[in-house]
Protein backbone atom coordinates (compact mmCIF):
# COMPACT_ATOMS: atom_id res chain seq x y z
CA UNK A 1 0.00 0.00 0.00
CA UNK A 2 1.35 3.41 -0.96
CA UNK A 3 0.38 6.34 1.24
CA UNK A 4 0.93 9.72 -0.24
CA UNK A 5 1.95 12.34 2.26
CA UNK A 6 0.31 15.69 1.60
CA UNK A 7 1.57 18.98 2.84
CA UNK A 8 -0.57 21.08 5.17
CA UNK A 9 -1.00 23.71 2.42
CA UNK A 10 -2.28 21.11 -0.02
CA UNK A 11 -4.80 19.90 2.55
CA UNK A 12 -6.03 23.41 3.36
CA UNK A 13 -6.25 24.42 -0.30
CA UNK A 14 -8.30 21.33 -1.16
CA UNK A 15 -10.98 22.13 1.41
CA UNK A 16 -13.94 23.97 0.00
CA UNK A 17 -17.19 25.01 1.59
CA UNK A 18 -20.16 23.41 -0.16
CA UNK A 19 -23.56 24.53 1.09
CA UNK A 20 -26.66 22.64 -0.04
CA UNK A 21 -30.05 24.30 0.44
CA UNK A 22 -33.19 22.23 0.07
CA UNK A 23 -35.94 24.34 -1.46
CA UNK A 24 -39.61 23.87 -2.31
CA UNK A 25 -42.11 25.68 -4.46
CA UNK A 26 -45.28 26.47 -2.49
CA UNK A 27 -48.57 28.33 -3.12
CA UNK A 28 -48.39 32.05 -2.37
CA UNK A 29 -50.01 32.24 1.08
CA UNK A 30 -50.97 35.89 0.57
CA UNK A 31 -53.37 34.86 -2.19
CA UNK A 32 -54.37 31.25 -1.43
CA UNK A 33 -58.01 30.40 -0.84
CA UNK A 34 -59.54 27.47 1.01
CA UNK A 35 -62.15 25.19 -0.50
CA UNK A 36 -65.08 25.37 1.93
CA UNK A 37 -66.43 21.96 0.93
CA UNK A 38 -63.23 19.95 1.36
CA UNK A 39 -61.49 22.29 3.83
CA UNK A 40 -58.29 22.07 1.77
CA UNK A 41 -56.18 24.60 -0.08
CA UNK A 42 -57.29 25.51 -3.58
CA UNK A 43 -53.87 25.39 -5.26
CA UNK A 44 -55.30 26.78 -8.49
CA UNK A 45 -56.21 30.03 -6.71
CA UNK A 46 -52.63 31.15 -6.12
CA UNK A 47 -49.38 31.13 -8.08
CA UNK A 48 -46.56 28.90 -6.90
CA UNK A 49 -43.56 30.74 -5.43
CA UNK A 50 -40.26 29.85 -3.81
CA UNK A 51 -40.92 29.18 -0.13
CA UNK A 52 -39.88 32.47 1.58
CA UNK A 53 -38.00 30.61 4.34
CA UNK A 54 -36.05 28.68 1.71
CA UNK A 55 -35.21 31.97 -0.03
CA UNK A 56 -33.76 33.25 3.26
CA UNK A 57 -31.66 30.08 3.54
CA UNK A 58 -30.29 30.53 0.01
CA UNK A 59 -29.52 34.21 0.67
CA UNK A 60 -27.60 33.28 3.84
CA UNK A 61 -25.74 30.53 1.97
CA UNK A 62 -24.71 33.04 -0.70
CA UNK A 63 -23.49 35.46 2.02
CA UNK A 64 -21.36 32.67 3.51
CA UNK A 65 -20.03 31.78 0.06
CA UNK A 66 -18.98 35.38 -0.53
CA UNK A 67 -17.30 35.57 2.88
CA UNK A 68 -15.50 32.20 2.94
CA UNK A 69 -15.54 30.99 -0.67
CA UNK A 70 -17.05 27.75 -1.91
CA UNK A 71 -20.22 26.92 -3.78
CA UNK A 72 -23.95 26.90 -3.11
CA UNK A 73 -26.19 24.16 -4.51
CA UNK A 74 -29.97 24.04 -4.37
CA UNK A 75 -31.94 20.82 -4.29
CA UNK A 76 -35.64 20.39 -5.03
CA UNK A 77 -38.20 17.93 -6.30
CA UNK A 78 -41.56 18.47 -7.87
CA UNK A 79 -43.43 18.93 -11.11
CA UNK A 80 -41.86 20.86 -14.01
CA UNK A 81 -43.04 24.29 -12.76
CA UNK A 82 -40.70 23.84 -9.77
CA UNK A 83 -37.89 24.85 -12.12
CA UNK A 84 -39.05 28.47 -11.57
CA UNK A 85 -38.03 28.19 -7.91
CA UNK A 86 -34.60 26.92 -8.93
CA UNK A 87 -34.16 29.81 -11.38
CA UNK A 88 -34.99 32.24 -8.58
CA UNK A 89 -32.25 30.66 -6.44
CA UNK A 90 -29.75 30.97 -9.28
CA UNK A 91 -30.72 34.66 -9.50
CA UNK A 92 -30.04 34.94 -5.76
CA UNK A 93 -26.51 33.62 -6.32
CA UNK A 94 -26.64 29.81 -6.10
CA UNK A 95 -24.10 28.05 -8.30
CA UNK A 96 -25.51 24.57 -8.91
CA UNK A 97 -28.90 22.93 -8.96
CA UNK A 98 -30.28 19.45 -8.48
CA UNK A 99 -33.82 18.85 -9.67
CA UNK A 100 -35.71 15.59 -9.32
CA UNK A 101 -38.89 15.08 -11.30
CA UNK A 102 -40.13 11.57 -10.81
CA UNK A 103 -43.91 11.23 -10.87
CA UNK A 104 -43.72 8.83 -7.93
CA UNK A 105 -42.34 11.55 -5.62
CA UNK A 106 -44.06 14.63 -7.04
CA UNK A 107 -47.38 14.23 -5.28
CA UNK A 108 -46.30 15.97 -2.06
C-alpha positions in Angstrom: 0.0 0.0 0.0 1.3 3.4 -1.0 0.4 6.3 1.2 0.9 9.7 -0.2 2.0 12.3 2.3 0.3 15.7 1.6 1.6 19.0 2.8 -0.6 21.1 5.2 -1.0 23.7 2.4 -2.3 21.1 0.0 -4.8 19.9 2.5 -6.0 23.4 3.4 -6.3 24.4 -0.3 -8.3 21.3 -1.2 -11.0 22.1 1.4 -13.9 24.0 0.0 -17.2 25.0 1.6 -20.2 23.4 -0.2 -23.6 24.5 1.1 -26.7 22.6 0.0 -30.0 24.3 0.4 -33.2 22.2 0.1 -35.9 24.3 -1.5 -39.6 23.9 -2.3 -42.1 25.7 -4.5 -45.3 26.5 -2.5 -48.6 28.3 -3.1 -48.4 32.1 -2.4 -50.0 32.2 1.1 -51.0 35.9 0.6 -53.4 34.9 -2.2 -54.4 31.3 -1.4 -58.0 30.4 -0.8 -59.5 27.5 1.0 -62.1 25.2 -0.5 -65.1 25.4 1.9 -66.4 22.0 0.9 -63.2 20.0 1.4 -61.5 22.3 3.8 -58.3 22.1 1.8 -56.2 24.6 -0.1 -57.3 25.5 -3.6 -53.9 25.4 -5.3 -55.3 26.8 -8.5 -56.2 30.0 -6.7 -52.6 31.2 -6.1 -49.4 31.1 -8.1 -46.6 28.9 -6.9 -43.6 30.7 -5.4 -40.3 29.9 -3.8 -40.9 29.2 -0.1 -39.9 32.5 1.6 -38.0 30.6 4.3 -36.1 28.7 1.7 -35.2 32.0 0.0 -33.8 33.3 3.3 -31.7 30.1 3.5 -30.3 30.5 0.0 -29.5 34.2 0.7 -27.6 33.3 3.8 -25.7 30.5 2.0 -24.7 33.0 -0.7 -23.5 35.5 2.0 -21.4 32.7 3.5 -20.0 31.8 0.1 -19.0 35.4 -0.5 -17.3 35.6 2.9 -15.5 32.2 2.9 -15.5 31.0 -0.7 -17.1 27.8 -1.9 -20.2 26.9 -3.8 -24.0 26.9 -3.1 -26.2 24.2 -4.5 -30.0 24.0 -4.4 -31.9 20.8 -4.3 -35.6 20.4 -5.0 -38.2 17.9 -6.3 -41.6 18.5 -7.9 -43.4 18.9 -11.1 -41.9 20.9 -14.0 -43.0 24.3 -12.8 -40.7 23.8 -9.8 -37.9 24.9 -12.1 -39.0 28.5 -11.6 -38.0 28.2 -7.9 -34.6 26.9 -8.9 -34.2 29.8 -11.4 -35.0 32.2 -8.6 -32.3 30.7 -6.4 -29.7 31.0 -9.3 -30.7 34.7 -9.5 -30.0 34.9 -5.8 -26.5 33.6 -6.3 -26.6 29.8 -6.1 -24.1 28.0 -8.3 -25.5 24.6 -8.9 -28.9 22.9 -9.0 -30.3 19.4 -8.5 -33.8 18.8 -9.7 -35.7 15.6 -9.3 -38.9 15.1 -11.3 -40.1 11.6 -10.8 -43.9 11.2 -10.9 -43.7 8.8 -7.9 -42.3 11.6 -5.6 -44.1 14.6 -7.0 -47.4 14.2 -5.3 -46.3 16.0 -2.1 
